[in-house]
């Protein structure tokens, strides 16, 4: 039988070497969106941003936010590409990571433009099974999540989301967005999921394995239960902006408490 000459073909350390990234090049905290446009919005809020690297479809910048060293990268829209950028950040030894993303709601009473702070993830992706067993539960960092929740609850009105709410609960991560059928959605809801995305379980799993505190805040873009599509709804775009501001405020709060 042919055997590999190395234990693993490529590691997180190898990825760092490929993009020529050193631990001292990144910030104390990282805010990680999925799309490049959301990352650009974060870069616009930091002082003297430096491009750490641009590799494949990922671009990382580091700069200062009100005196705090901060990194951002468009960290992936799906579990497989998210695992790559999360490995890079964890191997670079970031002290804390906040994902700002979007999700579908899994409760009738949740509206487009609502905000979800994830406490645990339900693994429906294809990445995490290569890292952990079926019983493993990906969990968000309690302190980071508490900060995000409190700031979000206090800032909805300031962000123009007067009729929207903040929800805390589990998020189901799936790789098959076009197979969100009654059967699969029902199973996730029975397990307690209040939202669905394509990233969270992989990101939280990898961060837990590296002991990197991580939290996830999501803007509700649609409702899987009612069938509502809100991708063009102004409330969604306001929530998308709001979660960036909330994450930045959480970084300030955590740094002040350090």
C-alpha positions, 0 to 999 in steps of 0.5 A, spaced: 500 500 500 502 506 498 503 511 504 504 518 504 511 521 506 508 526 511 502 525 517 498 530 513 499 533 506 498 540 508 497 544 515 495 550 518 503 552 519 504 550 511 498 555 509 502 561 513 508 559 510 505 560 503 502 566 504 508 569 508 504 571 514 507 571 521 504 571 528 506 578 529 503 581 523 496 580 525 492 583 530 490 581 537 483 580 535 480 578 528 473 580 525 471 575 520 466 576 514 464 572 509 464 576 502 469 581 500 464 587 500 463 586 508 471 585 509 472 592 505 467 595 510 471 593 516 477 595 512 474 602 511 473 603 519 480 601 521 486 606 521 493 605 516 490 598 514 496 594 511 494 588 506 497 582 509 496 577 503 491 576 498 491 569 496 486 565 492 480 569 493 482 571 500 485 578 502 487 579 509 488 586 512 491 589 519 490 596 522 488 599 528 481 600 531 481 606 536 488 604 538 487 596 538 490 592 533 485 589 529 485 584 523 480 582 518 479 577 512 473 575 508 474 568 511 469 564 507 462 563 505 462 556 506 465 551 511 470 548 506 473 555 505 472 557 512 476 552 515 482 554 511 482 561 513 480 559 520 486 555 520 490 560 518 488 565 524 488 560 529 495 558 527 497 565 527 495 565 534 489 571 534 487 572 541 479 572 539 475 571 533 468 574 531 464 572 525 459 577 522 455 573 517 448 572 515 443 566 516 436 564 515 431 564 521 428 557 523 422 560 527 416 563 525 417 569 529 423 571 527 424 577 522 428 579 516 433 584 519 433 580 526 440 579 529 442 572 532 448 571 536 450 563 536 451 559 542 452 552 539 452 549 532 449 543 529 454 540 525 451 539 518 457 540 514 462 536 511 468 539 514 467 538 521 467 530 521 474 530 519 476 534 525 471 531 531 467 525 532 459 526 532 458 527 539 462 534 539 458 540 540 461 546 537 461 552 542 462 559 542 466 563 547 461 565 553 464 572 554 465 574 547 458 572 546 455 575 552 458 582 550 455 581 543 448 580 545 448 586 550 451 591 545 446 588 540 440 589 544 442 596 546 444 598 539 438 596 535 434 602 535 441 606 534 442 602 527 435 603 525 432 596 527 426 599 531 422 593 530 427 587 530 430 583 535 436 579 538 436 572 539 441 567 542 441 560 540 444 554 536 445 555 529 445 549 524 450 549 519 449 545 512 453 545 505 446 543 501 442 550 501 438 547 495 436 541 500 433 545 506 427 540 505 422 539 511 425 533 513 432 536 514 430 542 517 425 539 521 431 535 524 435 541 525 429 544 529 428 538 533 435 539 535 434 546 537 436 550 531 433 557 531 438 559 524 441 556 519 448 558 515 453 554 511 459 556 516 459 556 523 460 549 525 466 549 522 469 555 524 467 554 532 470 547 531 476 549 529 477 555 534 475 550 539 481 545 538 486 551 537 483 554 544 482 560 540 475 564 543 470 565 538 463 568 537 458 568 531 453 574 530 449 573 524 444 578 520 437 574 518 436 574 511 430 570 510 426 565 513 426 558 512 420 556 515 415 562 512 419 562 506 420 569 506 426 572 502 429 578 504 435 579 501 433 585 498 430 588 504 433 594 507 432 591 514 437 586 512 442 591 509 441 595 516 442 589 520 448 587 516 451 594 517 449 593 525 453 587 526 459 590 524 459 596 528 456 591 534 463 586 533 467 593 533 464 595 539 465 588 542 472 588 541 473 595 545 469 592 550 473 586 551 480 590 550 477 595 556 476 589 560 483 586 559 
